[in-house]
Amino acid sequence: MKYMLLVCGDDTADASGMAPVEPWVTDLDDRRVRLHGHRLALPAQAVTVRVRDGEVLRSDGPFAETKEYVAGFDILECDSLEEAIEAAARHPVAAIGAMEVRPFYEDEDAEGEIRALDAELTAAAAEGDIDRMVACYAPDAAVFVNGREHRGVSALRKRLSDVTGPVTREVPDFQVQVDESIAFGHALVRVTGSDNLLHITRGYRNIGLRWLIAHEHVSSATSSDTEERS
C-alpha cells in the first residue's frame, strides 16, 4: 500500500544538530520502499488560490499562518501502516518537527487502466479506426518506428493513414511498471500478415483522469526476445 509522508518543519526549532536526511533516503531507496520525494520551497514562496463567486483570489504565502509548515514529501510503498510509521519515525525531521503519515486513496488500478488502453488500441486497429487509435496517445506524443520520428497528433495520424485497412494485433507478452503519474511498458506484438514480432517500448503519462501513450519506440524483435518468450 502507498503512503504519503508529509515532512512538517517548525520554523522555531533549532535544526543545527539535525542528522542529514541522505542516509534515510538511501536506505529506503535501496529497499525499494521510497518511490518518490522532494523538498519544497519555503512557505514565503507559496501562493494560495481561492475561487469565490467565480473570481480567482490569489494571496501570497501559505494557506494558514503557523510556525509549522510542509517542508517536503515522500511517497512510500509499505506492507502496513506500522511499517510506514517506523520509516517516518527514522526521518531526521521527526526529531524537531513532525511527520504526517497518510495512506493513498486505494480506489485506483493504474496498471489495469493501462492494459485497458492497450486493449482499446488493439480494438481500434482491428476496425481501422484512426481516430480511436490517435485518442490513445498524448497530443505531444513522440513515436519512433524503425528510427523515424513521428511527433504530435498530426504526424501520428499521417503515419497511421499510410497503413491500408484494419490491422490485427496479437500481444503475446505485455509488461507494465507504474510510478505515480508515469509508467513504462514493453510488449511483443504480432500484426496481420507477418510472422515477425515487433518489440514496442512505451512511456505513459497520467493526464487528468486517464492514461495516454506519451512515448513509443517500435522495432523488430530480436531472436533473443522470441527465445526468452518460448
C-alpha atoms as a printed R data frame, in Angstrom:
    type eleno elety resid chain resno       x       y       z
1   ATOM     1    CA   MET     A     1   0.000   0.000   0.000
2   ATOM     2    CA   LYS     A     2   1.194   3.510  -0.736
3   ATOM     3    CA   TYR     A     3   1.639   6.192   1.906
4   ATOM     4    CA   MET     A     4   2.341   9.892   1.686
5   ATOM     5    CA   LEU     A     5   4.738  11.259   4.282
6   ATOM     6    CA   LEU     A     6   4.319  14.996   4.779
7   ATOM     7    CA   VAL     A     7   7.532  16.340   6.270
8   ATOM     8    CA   CYS     A     8   6.416  19.113   8.620
9   ATOM     9    CA   GLY     A     9   9.109  21.547   9.706
10  ATOM    10    CA   ASP     A    10   8.959  24.050  12.555
11  ATOM    11    CA   ASP     A    11  10.457  27.487  11.967
12  ATOM    12    CA   THR     A    12  11.057  27.913  15.699
13  ATOM    13    CA   ALA     A    13  13.047  24.697  16.065
14  ATOM    14    CA   ASP     A    14  16.847  24.554  16.092
15  ATOM    15    CA   ALA     A    15  17.839  22.349  13.154
16  ATOM    16    CA   SER     A    16  21.575  22.844  13.560
17  ATOM    17    CA   GLY     A    17  22.043  19.439  15.157
18  ATOM    18    CA   MET     A    18  19.687  17.546  12.898
19  ATOM    19    CA   ALA     A    19  21.105  14.456  11.247
20  ATOM    20    CA   PRO     A    20  21.437  14.538   7.432
21  ATOM    21    CA   VAL     A    21  18.499  13.102   5.516
22  ATOM    22    CA   GLU     A    22  20.586  11.424   2.781
23  ATOM    23    CA   PRO     A    23  21.226   8.146   4.699
24  ATOM    24    CA   TRP     A    24  17.480   7.805   5.351
25  ATOM    25    CA   VAL     A    25  16.720   8.335   1.660
26  ATOM    26    CA   THR     A    26  19.460   5.918   0.552
27  ATOM    27    CA   ASP     A    27  18.292   3.183   2.906
28  ATOM    28    CA   LEU     A    28  14.660   3.339   1.768
29  ATOM    29    CA   ASP     A    29  15.669   3.655  -1.883
30  ATOM    30    CA   ASP     A    30  17.877   0.570  -1.601
31  ATOM    31    CA   ARG     A    31  14.985  -1.380  -0.082
32  ATOM    32    CA   ARG     A    32  12.631  -0.032  -2.777
33  ATOM    33    CA   VAL     A    33  10.305   1.347  -0.130
34  ATOM    34    CA   ARG     A    34  10.608   5.003  -1.141
35  ATOM    35    CA   LEU     A    35   9.073   5.629  -4.566
36  ATOM    36    CA   HIS     A    36   9.488   9.381  -4.822
37  ATOM    37    CA   GLY     A    37  10.038  12.504  -2.766
38  ATOM    38    CA   HIS     A    38  11.332  16.041  -2.795
39  ATOM    39    CA   ARG     A    39  11.932  19.115  -0.705
40  ATOM    40    CA   LEU     A    40   9.591  22.075  -1.076
41  ATOM    41    CA   ALA     A    41  10.442  25.768  -1.152
42  ATOM    42    CA   LEU     A    42   9.782  27.807   1.989
43  ATOM    43    CA   PRO     A    43   6.204  28.930   2.772
44  ATOM    44    CA   ALA     A    44   7.094  32.519   1.838
45  ATOM    45    CA   GLN     A    45   7.240  31.356  -1.792
46  ATOM    46    CA   ALA     A    46   3.812  29.724  -1.680
47  ATOM    47    CA   VAL     A    47   0.721  31.112  -3.383
48  ATOM    48    CA   THR     A    48  -2.743  30.322  -2.031
49  ATOM    49    CA   VAL     A    49  -5.575  30.285  -4.579
50  ATOM    50    CA   ARG     A    50  -9.292  30.503  -3.820
51  ATOM    51    CA   VAL     A    51 -12.296  30.978  -6.101
52  ATOM    52    CA   ARG     A    52 -15.274  32.894  -4.710
53  ATOM    53    CA   ASP     A    53 -18.311  33.762  -6.831
54  ATOM    54    CA   GLY     A    54 -16.340  32.925  -9.964
55  ATOM    55    CA   GLU     A    55 -13.472  35.259  -9.058
56  ATOM    56    CA   VAL     A    56  -9.959  33.888  -8.624
57  ATOM    57    CA   LEU     A    57  -8.460  35.179  -5.393
58  ATOM    58    CA   ARG     A    58  -4.711  34.880  -5.035
59  ATOM    59    CA   SER     A    59  -2.725  35.571  -1.894
60  ATOM    60    CA   ASP     A    60   0.998  35.208  -1.335
61  ATOM    61    CA   GLY     A    61   2.067  32.837   1.387
62  ATOM    62    CA   PRO     A    62   0.730  29.566   2.840
63  ATOM    63    CA   PHE     A    63  -2.887  28.612   3.477
64  ATOM    64    CA   ALA     A    64  -2.535  29.158   7.229
65  ATOM    65    CA   GLU     A    65  -0.185  31.273   9.317
66  ATOM    66    CA   THR     A    66   1.536  28.807  11.592
67  ATOM    67    CA   LYS     A    67   5.030  28.027  12.809
68  ATOM    68    CA   GLU     A    68   4.695  24.521  11.331
69  ATOM    69    CA   TYR     A    69   4.822  24.068   7.576
70  ATOM    70    CA   VAL     A    70   5.169  21.298   4.997
71  ATOM    71    CA   ALA     A    71   8.852  21.213   4.070
72  ATOM    72    CA   GLY     A    72   8.741  18.228   1.740
73  ATOM    73    CA   PHE     A    73   7.115  14.923   0.960
74  ATOM    74    CA   ASP     A    74   7.958  11.286   0.377
75  ATOM    75    CA   ILE     A    75   5.875   8.524  -1.173
76  ATOM    76    CA   LEU     A    76   6.433   5.082   0.309
77  ATOM    77    CA   GLU     A    77   5.124   1.648  -0.577
78  ATOM    78    CA   CYS     A    78   4.830  -0.443   2.562
79  ATOM    79    CA   ASP     A    79   3.147  -3.664   3.617
80  ATOM    80    CA   SER     A    80   1.417  -1.984   6.546
81  ATOM    81    CA   LEU     A    81   0.764   1.311   8.308
82  ATOM    82    CA   GLU     A    82   3.150   0.201  11.053
83  ATOM    83    CA   GLU     A    83   5.993  -0.117   8.530
84  ATOM    84    CA   ALA     A    84   5.254   3.388   7.191
85  ATOM    85    CA   ILE     A    85   5.203   4.794  10.740
86  ATOM    86    CA   GLU     A    86   8.525   3.111  11.507
87  ATOM    87    CA   ALA     A    87  10.058   4.698   8.389
88  ATOM    88    CA   ALA     A    88   8.618   8.109   9.295
89  ATOM    89    CA   ALA     A    89   9.992   7.870  12.838
90  ATOM    90    CA   ARG     A    90  13.519   7.418  11.458
91  ATOM    91    CA   HIS     A    91  13.319  10.571   9.328
92  ATOM    92    CA   PRO     A    92  15.623  13.258  10.836
93  ATOM    93    CA   VAL     A    93  12.880  15.916  10.781
94  ATOM    94    CA   ALA     A    94  10.756  13.757  13.107
95  ATOM    95    CA   ALA     A    95  13.129  14.768  15.942
96  ATOM    96    CA   ILE     A    96  12.490  18.511  15.545
97  ATOM    97    CA   GLY     A    97   9.202  18.714  13.639
98  ATOM    98    CA   ALA     A    98   6.559  16.158  12.697
99  ATOM    99    CA   MET     A    99   5.790  13.574  10.042
100 ATOM   100    CA   GLU     A   100   2.226  13.117   8.850
101 ATOM   101    CA   VAL     A   101   1.624   9.599   7.519
102 ATOM   102    CA   ARG     A   102  -1.406   9.312   5.250
103 ATOM   103    CA   PRO     A   103  -2.439   6.316   3.102
104 ATOM   104    CA   PHE     A   104  -3.259   6.834  -0.552
105 ATOM   105    CA   TYR     A   105  -6.854   6.545  -1.643
106 ATOM   106    CA   GLU     A   106  -6.940   2.993  -2.962
107 ATOM   107    CA   ASP     A   107  -9.791   3.161  -5.489
108 ATOM   108    CA   GLU     A   108  -7.363   3.136  -8.417
109 ATOM   109    CA   ASP     A   109  -5.884   0.480 -10.685
110 ATOM   110    CA   ALA     A   110  -3.290   2.220 -12.839
111 ATOM   111    CA   GLU     A   111  -1.928  -0.983 -14.357
112 ATOM   112    CA   GLY     A   112  -5.434  -2.162 -15.205
113 ATOM   113    CA   GLU     A   113  -6.203   1.166 -16.876
114 ATOM   114    CA   ILE     A   114  -3.027   0.948 -18.974
115 ATOM   115    CA   ARG     A   115  -3.844  -2.611 -20.036
116 ATOM   116    CA   ALA     A   116  -7.341  -1.428 -20.970
117 ATOM   117    CA   LEU     A   117  -5.731   1.349 -23.039
118 ATOM   118    CA   ASP     A   118  -3.700  -1.247 -24.937
119 ATOM   119    CA   ALA     A   119  -6.851  -3.327 -25.489
120 ATOM   120    CA   GLU     A   120  -8.584  -0.215 -26.863
121 ATOM   121    CA   LEU     A   121  -5.670   0.365 -29.243
122 ATOM   122    CA   THR     A   122  -5.905  -3.251 -30.398
123 ATOM   123    CA   ALA     A   123  -9.679  -2.966 -30.963
124 ATOM   124    CA   ALA     A   124  -9.322   0.338 -32.835
125 ATOM   125    CA   ALA     A   125  -6.602  -1.101 -35.077
126 ATOM   126    CA   ALA     A   126  -8.800  -4.116 -35.870
127 ATOM   127    CA   GLU     A   127 -11.519  -1.741 -37.090
128 ATOM   128    CA   GLY     A   128  -9.093   0.568 -38.868
129 ATOM   129    CA   ASP     A   129 -10.436   3.444 -36.753
130 ATOM   130    CA   ILE     A   130  -7.645   6.024 -36.847
131 ATOM   131    CA   ASP     A   131  -9.479   8.493 -34.606
132 ATOM   132    CA   ARG     A   132  -9.778   5.907 -31.829
133 ATOM   133    CA   MET     A   133  -6.136   4.922 -32.248
134 ATOM   134    CA   VAL     A   134  -4.916   8.524 -32.095
135 ATOM   135    CA   ALA     A   135  -7.057   9.081 -28.979
136 ATOM   136    CA   CYS     A   136  -4.828   6.594 -27.156
137 ATOM   137    CA   TYR     A   137  -1.846   8.965 -27.477
138 ATOM   138    CA   ALA     A   138  -0.986  12.234 -25.737
139 ATOM   139    CA   PRO     A   139  -1.191  15.324 -28.001
140 ATOM   140    CA   ASP     A   140   2.604  15.733 -27.891
141 ATOM   141    CA   ALA     A   141   3.432  12.026 -28.135
142 ATOM   142    CA   ALA     A   142   6.700  11.045 -29.795
143 ATOM   143    CA   VAL     A   143   6.555   7.811 -31.793
144 ATOM   144    CA   PHE     A   144   9.682   6.209 -33.257
145 ATOM   145    CA   VAL     A   145   9.282   3.483 -35.882
146 ATOM   146    CA   ASN     A   146  12.466   1.913 -37.234
147 ATOM   147    CA   GLY     A   147  14.387   5.018 -36.215
148 ATOM   148    CA   ARG     A   148  11.997   7.517 -37.809
149 ATOM   149    CA   GLU     A   149  10.323  10.020 -35.506
150 ATOM   150    CA   HIS     A   150   6.655  10.986 -35.655
151 ATOM   151    CA   ARG     A   151   5.939  13.726 -33.120
152 ATOM   152    CA   GLY     A   152   2.500  15.063 -32.296
153 ATOM   153    CA   VAL     A   153  -1.029  14.097 -33.290
154 ATOM   154    CA   SER     A   154  -0.792  15.293 -36.909
155 ATOM   155    CA   ALA     A   155   2.344  13.281 -37.652
156 ATOM   156    CA   LEU     A   156   0.932  10.238 -35.896
157 ATOM   157    CA   ARG     A   157  -2.341  10.461 -37.804
158 ATOM   158    CA   LYS     A   158  -0.430  10.670 -41.116
159 ATOM   159    CA   ARG     A   159   1.620   7.604 -40.252
160 ATOM   160    CA   LEU     A   160  -1.477   5.603 -39.320
161 ATOM   161    CA   SER     A   161  -3.224   6.758 -42.507
162 ATOM   162    CA   ASP     A   162  -0.419   5.160 -44.525
163 ATOM   163    CA   VAL     A   163  -1.470   1.749 -43.180
164 ATOM   164    CA   THR     A   164  -4.055   0.311 -45.548
165 ATOM   165    CA   GLY     A   165  -7.035  -1.364 -43.905
166 ATOM   166    CA   PRO     A   166  -7.624  -2.810 -40.451
167 ATOM   167    CA   VAL     A   167  -4.707  -4.374 -38.586
168 ATOM   168    CA   THR     A   168  -4.987  -7.358 -36.276
169 ATOM   169    CA   ARG     A   169  -2.673  -7.041 -33.277
170 ATOM   170    CA   GLU     A   170  -1.732 -10.094 -31.244
171 ATOM   171    CA   VAL     A   171   0.046  -9.249 -27.972
172 ATOM   172    CA   PRO     A   172   1.723 -12.402 -26.613
173 ATOM   173    CA   ASP     A   173   3.631 -10.521 -23.915
174 ATOM   174    CA   PHE     A   174   2.923  -7.178 -22.233
175 ATOM   175    CA   GLN     A   175   4.559  -5.917 -19.031
176 ATOM   176    CA   VAL     A   176   3.920  -2.635 -17.218
177 ATOM   177    CA   GLN     A   177   5.631  -0.755 -14.378
178 ATOM   178    CA   VAL     A   178   3.767   2.172 -12.821
179 ATOM   179    CA   ASP     A   179   5.131   5.009 -10.706
180 ATOM   180    CA   GLU     A   180   2.524   7.638  -9.822
181 ATOM   181    CA   SER     A   181   1.813   9.779 -12.899
182 ATOM   182    CA   ILE     A   182   4.182   7.964 -15.267
183 ATOM   183    CA   ALA     A   183   4.508   4.351 -16.349
184 ATOM   184    CA   PHE     A   184   6.654   2.242 -18.638
185 ATOM   185    CA   GLY     A   185   5.698  -0.807 -20.614
186 ATOM   186    CA   HIS     A   186   7.187  -3.158 -23.142
187 ATOM   187    CA   ALA     A   187   5.407  -5.667 -25.331
188 ATOM   188    CA   LEU     A   188   5.892  -8.160 -28.103
189 ATOM   189    CA   VAL     A   189   3.271  -7.613 -30.807
190 ATOM   190    CA   ARG     A   190   2.459  -9.544 -33.970
191 ATOM   191    CA   VAL     A   191   0.480  -7.766 -36.708
192 ATOM   192    CA   THR     A   192  -1.578  -9.034 -39.650
193 ATOM   193    CA   GLY     A   193   0.234 -11.000 -42.340
194 ATOM   194    CA   SER     A   194   3.574 -11.196 -40.541
195 ATOM   195    CA   ASP     A   195   5.296 -13.946 -38.596
196 ATOM   196    CA   ASN     A   196   7.740 -11.438 -37.182
197 ATOM   197    CA   LEU     A   197   7.260  -9.913 -33.759
198 ATOM   198    CA   LEU     A   198   7.570  -6.216 -33.040
199 ATOM   199    CA   HIS     A   199   9.205  -5.025 -29.848
200 ATOM   200    CA   ILE     A   200   7.280  -1.990 -28.569
201 ATOM   201    CA   THR     A   201   8.515   0.097 -25.653
202 ATOM   202    CA   ARG     A   202   6.197   2.777 -24.305
203 ATOM   203    CA   GLY     A   203   6.135   5.581 -21.810
204 ATOM   204    CA   TYR     A   204   2.726   6.510 -20.406
205 ATOM   205    CA   ARG     A   205   1.587   9.702 -18.702
206 ATOM   206    CA   ASN     A   206  -1.438  10.210 -16.479
207 ATOM   207    CA   ILE     A   207  -3.251  13.191 -17.997
208 ATOM   208    CA   GLY     A   208  -6.136  14.274 -15.832
209 ATOM   209    CA   LEU     A   209  -8.226  11.170 -15.184
210 ATOM   210    CA   ARG     A   210  -6.781   8.863 -17.834
211 ATOM   211    CA   TRP     A   211  -3.529   7.336 -19.013
212 ATOM   212    CA   LEU     A   212  -2.190   8.066 -22.506
213 ATOM   213    CA   ILE     A   213   0.847   6.978 -24.505
214 ATOM   214    CA   ALA     A   214   3.464   9.742 -24.403
215 ATOM   215    CA   HIS     A   215   6.408   7.926 -25.994
216 ATOM   216    CA   GLU     A   216   6.601   4.853 -28.205
217 ATOM   217    CA   HIS     A   217   9.502   3.049 -29.801
218 ATOM   218    CA   VAL     A   218   8.802   0.280 -32.317
219 ATOM   219    CA   SER     A   219  11.435  -2.073 -33.705
220 ATOM   220    CA   SER     A   220  11.708  -5.640 -34.962
221 ATOM   221    CA   ALA     A   221  12.084  -8.131 -32.133
222 ATOM   222    CA   THR     A   222  15.439  -9.864 -31.924
223 ATOM   223    CA   SER     A   223  15.878 -13.601 -31.841
224 ATOM   224    CA   SER     A   224  16.665 -13.413 -28.123
225 ATOM   225    CA   ASP     A   225  13.246 -11.819 -27.491
226 ATOM   226    CA   THR     A   226  11.428 -14.727 -29.117
227 ATOM   227    CA   GLU     A   227  13.690 -17.308 -27.414
228 ATOM   228    CA   GLU     A   228  13.006 -15.803 -23.981
229 ATOM   229    CA   ARG     A   229   9.272 -15.892 -24.668
230 ATOM   230    CA   SER     A   230   9.419 -19.593 -25.583
